[in-house]
Amino acid sequence: MEFLMKICLLFLCGLISHFVNMFFQKRNQQCYMLGYECFKAADDRKLDTDACVKVVLRNKNLGLDQYRFLLKTIVSSGLGEETYGPRNVIDGREEFPSENDAHAEMDEIMFSTLDTLFEKTRVSPTEIDILVVDVSLFSPAPSLTSRIINRYKMRDNIKSFSLSGMGCSASMIAIDMVQQLFKTYKNQFAIVVSTESIARHWYCGKEKSMMLSNCLFRNGGCSILLTNKRNLRDRCLLKLKCAVRTNIGYDNEAYGCCIQVEDPQGYQGFLLTKNLTKAAAKAFTGNLKLLLPKILPVWELLRYAISTLRKKSTKGQNLSSNLNLKSGVDHFCLHPGGRAVIDGLGKSLGLSEYDLEPTRMALYRFGNTSAGGLWYVLSYMEAKKRLKKGDKILMVSLGAGFMCNNCVWEVMKDGLEDTRVWEDCIDEYPRRDVVNPFTEKYSWIKDECMNFVRINGRMFY
C-alpha cells in the first residue's frame, strides 16, 4: 500500500512538473509586435487617371479589344487616383527596366520604413537577432537581407532569411517563421520586411489574363518589429494568438492559376487564370477548418455542431455561414487584392460593409501592394481609432502556390491611434463613393453602341 502511494505521488509530481514546464515554456514563446511602418512614396509617383491612361496607351502591342478590356478593368478595380507606381514606369521606361531600377525601388521601401521603425521604437539595428525579408519577384545576390545588414551594420550572428515566390501571402509566412523561431530562441528581436518588386515586372504584352496585374499592383511595403521579451509586453501593440498556413500546391489547377510565365511574344508577366477563384475558395475553406476552432469560443462551436447535425445536408454551404465569427473576432483585416477578392471574402465570412471598410479604403488609396497590403488595412483601423485593448484581429491573406495564410492578433493596449501613412487624408475617409475616376472621364468604355473610339492618335472601327 505504501509502495502504491509512493508511485501515485511520483506520478502526480511528474504530472505537475509537466504542466508547470508547459506553462512557463508557453510564456517564453509569445510573439509580440512592438511596431510597424508602412511605405508611402512621394507625390510625383502617383498614378492618377491621366497618368494611368498614358501608361496604357504607350503599349503599342495593344489593339482596340485589349484597350477596352484594360480600361474596363481599371474602372472596376476599386483603386483611386492616389496609388503609387515605380519610378521607371512613371518615367516611361517600363519596357526595358534595369537591375538598378529594382534595387532603387527596394532600397527606398526597405530603408525608409526601417529608419522610421528604429527611431519610433528606440531599438537599435545592432539589437536585432532575426531578419526576414519577403519579396516574391526579386531575389538578387547578395540577398536583400544582406543589403539591410550592410546598411545598418548589424551583428555577424544575426539569423537572416530571404523568402521569394510566396506571393501576396508572404508576410504571414514570415510572421509564422518568426513565431516558430521564438519557440527556440529566447529574448529576441525580429524584423520582418514585406514588399514586392514592381519596377522590373510591369507587363508590356497583350495577353488579357496577364494584363490584370498592371491594373491592380502598386508600390508599397511594410517593416514590422517583433519580440518575445516578456519585459517589453507593456510596450507592445499586438500579441500573436495563432497562425495557420494552408498550401494546396498539390492541386494542378490551383498551382497554375497564379503563376509567372512568358507570353508567346516573350514578355514576362503574371498569369491569372479562371481557376483562381476556385483555388482561393478551396484554400480559404481548408484554412478556416483549422483556424476557427482555435479562435472561436467553445459554446459557439458547440452551437454550430448542433445546428449542423440537425440539418439533413450542408453540402454547398460556406463553412462560416452558420458561425458567428464575431464571437471570437472583433476586426477583419483582409488582403486588399481587388474589389472581387474583397467582395468574395466578405460574402464568405458574412461581413458587413463596416467590417470591409478598412480593406476597401486601403485598396482605394494604395492599391494592391502585395505582401505589404494587410498592414495598410491595419494602419487604417488604428488611424480610425477602432482598436481597443483585448480586441482580436483576423488577418486573411491569399497568394500564389496556391496558399491561404491567416493569423489572429490581440490588441495589447488602448489608445492606438497612430495615423502613419494615413496622416494627410484620414479625415477624408471612408469614401462612400469609391467609383474609379476613369468612369467619368472614360465613360465611352461602357457605351457598347459607340462604333468607334480614338485612341493614341489611331481610329478603330
Secondary structure, DSSP 4 states (H G I P E B T S, - for coil): -HHHHHHHHHHHHHHHHHHHHHHHHHHTT--EEEEEEE----GGGB--HHHHHHHHHH-TT--HHHHHHHHHHHHTS---S--B--HHHHTT-TTS--HHHHHHHHHHHHHHHHHHHHHHHT--GGG--EEEEE-SS---SS-HHHHHHHHHT--TT-EEEEE-S-GGGHHHHHHHHHHHHHTTS-S-EEEEEEE---TT----S--HHHHHHHHHB---EEEEEEE--GGGGGG-SEEEEEEEEEE-TTSHHHHHSEEEEE-TTS-EEEEE-TTHHHHHHHHHHHHHHHHHHHHS-HHHHHHHHHHHHHSS--TT--TTTT--GGGT-SEEEE----HHHHHHHHHHHT--HHHHHHHHHHHHHH-B-GGGHHHHHHHHHHHTT---TT-EEEEEEEETTTEEEEEEEEE--S-----GGGTTTGGG-S-S----THHHHTGGGG-TT---EEETTEEE-
